[in-house]
Each structure stands twice: as C-alpha cells, then as structure tokens.
Amino acid sequence: MKIYNKIMIYFWLGLGSVLFFIVTYKCITQGATRWASYYWMVGLAFAMFFMKRWMMKRFEKHAAFLKEQENSKTA
C-alpha cells in the first residue's frame, strides 16, 4: 500500500504539471477566453497532490502513535 500511495502522490503532481503546461500553451495559442476555464482542473490536481501528501504524513504519525501505545501496554 505504501508503494501505491507514493505512486499516486507523484501521479497527481505530474498530472497537475502537465495540465498546467497544456492549458497555458492552449491559452497562448488559441486564446485565454476559451481555455482559461480549464485551470480549475490544474488546481484540482494540485489540491489532490497536497491532500494525499498531507494524509500520508498524518497516517504515518498515527501509525507511529499506535505502535508506541502498543509497546507501552506490553512493557
């Protein structure tokens, strides 16, 4: 599961970066009035990246806390 989560973190980062460049290129070549509305997808991809990273750090801290609690009960 840890490998999957790392892959998904970098997937969202990569997707956000690629979308940013594509939408920016399209805004320059075809006009911002048509393509500027697609920046919400870029924002969503980066939001998913930051949310996934935050949740993984939170999960790791919680798992360490549970392991510490288990060790203190057995000792």
C-alpha positions as MATLAB code, in Angstrom:
seq = 'MKIYNKIMIYFWLGLGSVLFFIVTYKCITQGATRWASYYWMVGLAFAMFFMKRWMMKRFEKHAAFLKEQENSKTA';
ca = [
       0.000    0.000    0.000;
       2.909    2.317    0.690;
       4.195    1.952   -2.893;
       0.714    2.659   -4.288;
       0.409    5.816   -2.211;
       3.810    7.089   -3.343;
       2.878    6.400   -6.962;
      -0.388    8.281   -6.565;
       1.333   11.267   -4.944;
       3.644   11.625   -7.921;
       0.804   10.885  -10.350;
      -1.170   13.896   -9.096;
       1.926   16.099   -9.139;
       2.773   15.021  -12.687;
      -0.798   15.395  -13.898;
      -1.048   18.884  -12.423;
       2.213   19.931  -14.045;
       1.306   18.504  -17.454;
      -2.155   20.049  -17.339;
      -0.701   23.409  -16.366;
       1.616   23.430  -19.368;
      -1.066   22.199  -21.764;
      -3.678   24.720  -20.637;
      -1.138   27.555  -20.645;
       0.013   26.606  -24.150;
      -3.579   26.444  -25.374;
      -4.337   29.816  -23.751;
      -1.421   31.382  -25.611;
      -2.132   29.776  -28.983;
      -5.944   29.664  -29.091;
      -6.960   32.407  -26.709;
      -7.476   32.668  -22.995;
     -11.217   33.193  -23.244;
     -11.654   29.622  -24.431;
      -9.071   27.795  -22.277;
      -8.761   29.773  -19.020;
     -11.738   27.952  -17.551;
      -9.714   24.703  -17.585;
      -7.352   25.944  -14.882;
      -9.747   24.513  -12.306;
      -8.553   21.054  -13.384;
      -4.974   22.124  -12.714;
      -5.994   23.388   -9.286;
      -7.841   20.168   -8.552;
      -4.841   18.014   -9.493;
      -2.510   20.056   -7.267;
      -5.075   20.003   -4.465;
      -5.179   16.215   -4.709;
      -1.374   16.100   -4.556;
      -1.224   18.223   -1.410;
      -4.149   16.393    0.212;
      -2.603   12.991   -0.491;
       0.773   14.099    0.868;
      -0.828   15.589    3.990;
      -2.903   12.465    4.619;
       0.116   10.174    4.203;
       2.123   12.163    6.763;
      -0.858   12.136    9.097;
      -1.284    8.382    8.674;
       2.408    7.722    9.372;
       2.264    9.805   12.568;
      -0.870    7.990   13.690;
       0.639    4.570   12.955;
       3.741    5.500   14.979;
       1.493    6.658   17.827;
      -0.458    3.393   17.797;
       2.757    1.377   17.761;
       4.053    3.388   20.720;
       0.803    2.821   22.600;
       1.010   -0.916   21.934;
       4.615   -1.070   23.107;
       3.834    0.841   26.303;
       0.976   -1.557   27.149;
       3.117   -4.674   26.713;
       6.113   -3.296   28.635;
];
